[in-house]
């Protein structure tokens, strides 16, 4: 197989290039932002926020994310990355009594270790008690991971082009693409994984998916390392600790907004969440405030596979909040399909053919 062009340099695009290099296949990554609008901005929780509310199709991509990331870190540590960037302190989730049986059933089905635990056991000042702790879960420091992954890929001969694809025309195999700067490429294999930008690219190929932008804002505070030991997830918001004492507070949700600037209203909302979840934050100022755009979807799992009517063109789109957690499995499945290998995960549920809307509420995911 000749070179594969990957459109999108977020976590799915980078891991797709990673999978291609493992197969000795040349890859070129094109991305106008050098990292994607969601991959750099997200908190990096390595679980869907309420995994038991998702379909099996989503859970197949995410249930073993921690072990997949441990394997990835084993290959990347030393390339601008340290093991401390994979925080393995667990995940606590606020769960009310009526949902507790569903949580336990989900944990048994997917082999995820769990225990009923009050949030105040982990964080003495925490205002919520009823919940479940998943000790084997955690989070990844996504900006450092993306930087290390990109550096590793460059060392393996992957080419990176900072540009925007403005034209995409299918041919007998693959596609002809043109960039904003006038570059024309004619690869026989193309992977589209440009986050919220995938919708426009797919429309050039005559494909429409139930996708839309969802803006989210986050704050970052500084505490002593270990003061917040685990990811703490509630219906009000969440805390994501890093190993050096940084704590992320998130997040807002604004449907249809594709801007990437933070807002005053978003800051006030998140400061209120921070003070509610950890009272010490009420006397501290956040050191950073930013925004990103998630590729929202009316389906609760991503679309992964060949673009209908376009031989040699593949896509992974609509990951919403779950791009980082599902990226290793998504990239593996995608590249297996590109290379004609037998997939480890049944690909049919992720088809880009006409799909049904999810039965789970978008706002509860």
N, C-alpha and C positions, 0 to 999 in steps of 0.2 A: 504494500500500500504506500502511495505517495503521501506527501504532506497533508495534514488536516488543519484547516483554519478554524480557530475557535473565536467566536464573536462574543466577547464578554470576559472581563478580567477579575470578576468577583471570585468567591470561594469555589463555586461550581466550575467556572471556567478554568481556574488554576488547577483544581484537582483533576479535571478532565485532561489537561495537558500533562499532569503528573502520571496519570494512568497510561497515556499514550507513550510517554518516555519509557515507562517500564516495559513496553512492548517494542521498543526500538523504532517508534514511528515519530517522524518529525512533526512538530506543531508550531503554528504561528498564532499568537493571541492578539486580537485587536480590541482595544477598549479606549474610549475617549476620556475616561476619568481615572485610569490606572487603579482600579479597585472596585468599581461598582458603588451604587448608592446605598445599598443595604449591608453588604458584607463588612465594610469598615465601620458602619455606624451602630450595628447591633450589639447586644450585650454578651452574646456567645454562650447562652445557656444550652447545655447539651441534652435537652429534652424538650419536646413540645410543652407549652406551658401547662396544659391539662391533657396529657396524652390519652387518657381513657375516654375523652370526648371525641377522639378522632377515629377514622376508619382504619381497618387493618392495613389498607394500602399505605397510609402514612406511617403507621407503626412499624411496618416491615423495613422502612427506610431509616428508622430512628432508634429502635430499641437497643441496638448494640453500638450506638454512636461513641460512647466513652471508650470502649475497647478499640474501635477503629481509630480514634484520635490518639490513643496511647501508642498504637502501632505507627501512626504517622509521625508523632513526636520522636519515636525511636529512630526514624530515618532523618529527621530534620534538626534535632538538637545539635547545636554547634553552628548552625547556619542562621545566625542572628536570632536564635530561639533558645530558651531555657526551659527545663521541666517545670519551673515555677509558673510558667505561662499557661499551664494546664492545671487549673484549680480543682482539686479532687476532694473538697470538703463536704460534698453532699448537697441535696436539694430538699428543702422543707416546703410543703404546699398546704395552704389553708384549705381544709375540706370539711364541709358540714356533714352532719349525721346521715342525711338522706342520700348522699353521694358516696359514703364510705364503702359500701359493698361493691360498687362499681370500680372503685380504686383498687380494692383488694383482688377482685377478679382479674382486672387488667394486669396487676403485678404478677399474679400467678401464671397467667397465660403467656406473658413475655419473659418470664424468668428474671424479673427485676426485684431486688431485695428491698423490703419496705418494713416500716414499723410505725404504729400509731404513737405520736409524740407531741407534747405541748411545745409550741414555739418558744415559750419562755425558758425551756430547758437549754436551748441553744443560745438564746439571746435574752437575758434576764429582764430587760425592759420592754420586751416585745409585747404588743397589746392583744395578740391573737393566740389562743391556746389550742383549739381543736384543729388537728392537722395530721399529715403523714410525712415521715422523713424517709428519703431515699439515699442511703449512705454512699452508694456506689456512683452517684451522678455528680455533676459539677458544671464547670464552665471553662471556656477557652478564651484567652486574651486575643481576640480576633485581629486587631491591627498588627500586632507583632507576628501572629501566625501568617497573615497574608504577606507581610514583608519578607519573612523567612522563606516562604514557599516560592515567592517570585524569584528571590536570590538563588534558591536551589535550582529552579527551572532554567534560569539563565546559564548557570554553570553546566547544565546538561544540554545546552544548545537550543533551547526554546527561544524563538524570536518574539519580541514584543513591539507592537506598533500602537502609538498613541494617536488615535484617529477615530472618526465616526463613520460608520457604514451608512451611506445615503441611498444606495441602490442594491437590490438583491434580486437577481433573475435566475430562475431555475434553468438548467440545461439537461441534456440527456442523462448525465450523472454529475451531481454536484450543482454548483451555481457560479454565476459570474457576479462578483461584488465590486462596487466602486465606493471609495471613501470620499470624505469631504475635501481632502487635499488632492484628489485626482488619481489616487492609486487604484489600479484595476487588477484584480486577482481572479483566477479561474480554477479553483480547487475542485477536485472530484469528491471531496468530503468536507462538509461544513457542520459545525456544531454551533447552535444558537443558544446562548445562556447569558443573556444580557440583563437579567433582572426585570425591572419595570420597563426597560427598553425593548424587551423581546416582543411585546405586543405589536409594536410598529413594524419590526422586522418581519414578523410572521404575516402581517397584513400584506406586505409586499409579495408574499408567496400565495396569497389568496386564502389564508387561514385566519380564523377569528376564534379566540378563546375567551372565556368569561373572566377577564382580568381587568384590574384597575389599580391605580397607585394608592398607597396608604402611607401617609407621612407619620413619623414617630419622632418624638424628642426625648432626650435623656440628660441627666445631670451626673456629674462626678464629684464626690467628696473625698477628702483625705482623712484617714484615721490611723491609729496604730495598727500594725499588721495583726490579723487574727481577731480583732475586736468584733467583726461580723464573720463568724466562722463558716457559714454556709449560705448558699442562695436561699433567700426567703421570699416566697411567692404568695401573694394574697390577692383577693379580688380588687383591692385598692391600688395595688402596684407591687413592685418587687425591689429587692436589694440584691446586687450581685457583687460579691467581694473578689478582689484580686489579692494575690499573695503579698504584695508590698503595702497593703493597707488602703489602696484605692477602693472605693465603693461606688458602684453605679446605681442610680435610681431611675426607674422607668415605669412605664413610658406612656406618652400620649398616643392618641389614635385619631387620625383625621382622614376620612375616606375622600378620595378624589383629588387630594392635594399632592402635587409632584414637586413642590418647592423644597429646597434643602436648607433654608435659613431657619434658625431657631426664633421663637416668638416670646414676647413678654408674657402673654397669657400661659404659654406652655411652661415657662419657668416658674410662674406662681403656682400653677397646678402641681408641678413636680416637687417644689419646695414644701408644699402642704403634705404631699404623700411622704416625703422624706421625714418630716417632723412627726407624722403619725406613726410611721413604722419604727423609727429610732429617734426618740426625743432629743438626744444629744445634737442631732442635726439642726434643731431650731436655733441654736446659738452659733452655728457655723455657716460660712458662705461656700457655695459650690465653687470649685476651681475650674470647671469646664461645663459648657452647655452646647449641645449640638443636635442636629436633626438628620434623619435619613429617610429614604423612601423605600417601602417594602412593595414587592410585587403581589398585591392582593388578588384573591381568586374566589369565585363562588363555589369552587370545589375544594374540599379540605385536604387534598394531596396534590403534588405537582404533576404536570404533564411531562412525560419523558418518552422520547422515541422518535421514529421517523416522521418527518413532516409529510402529511398526505399529499400524494401526487408529485413528490420531489425526491427522486432516488438520490441517495447520497447526502441528503440534508436532514440533520437531526436537531432536536431541541429539548431543552429542559427549562420549564417556565412555570410560574405561579406558585413559588415556594412560600410566599407570605412571610410569616415570622420564622419559618423553619428551614431557611437556607443553610445556615451553618450546621445545624444538627443533622440534616439529611444529606449534606453535600458529599461525604465519602461514599455512601451507598448510591446516590444519584449518579456521581461521576463514574463509578465502577459499572453500573448498569448501562449508562449511556455509551461508554467506550466498548463494552462487550457487544452492544448492538452495532456500533460502527464497524467493528472488526469481524463481525459475523460469528462471534463466539456464543456458546450456550450461556445465557444469563443465569446468575445465581438467584435472581429474584424474577418471578413471573412478570413479564413486561405488560401484559394485556391491560391491567387496571389503569395504567398511566398513559394510554394511547391518546394521541392528539386528535383522534376522530371525535365526532360529536359526543359530548358527555352530559350526564345528568348533574344537576346542582346537588351539593351536599345537603344532607338532612340536618347536619349540626349547624347551630347558629354561628355566623361569622364573628359576632361580638363575644361569644363565649370561648373562642379559640385563642 
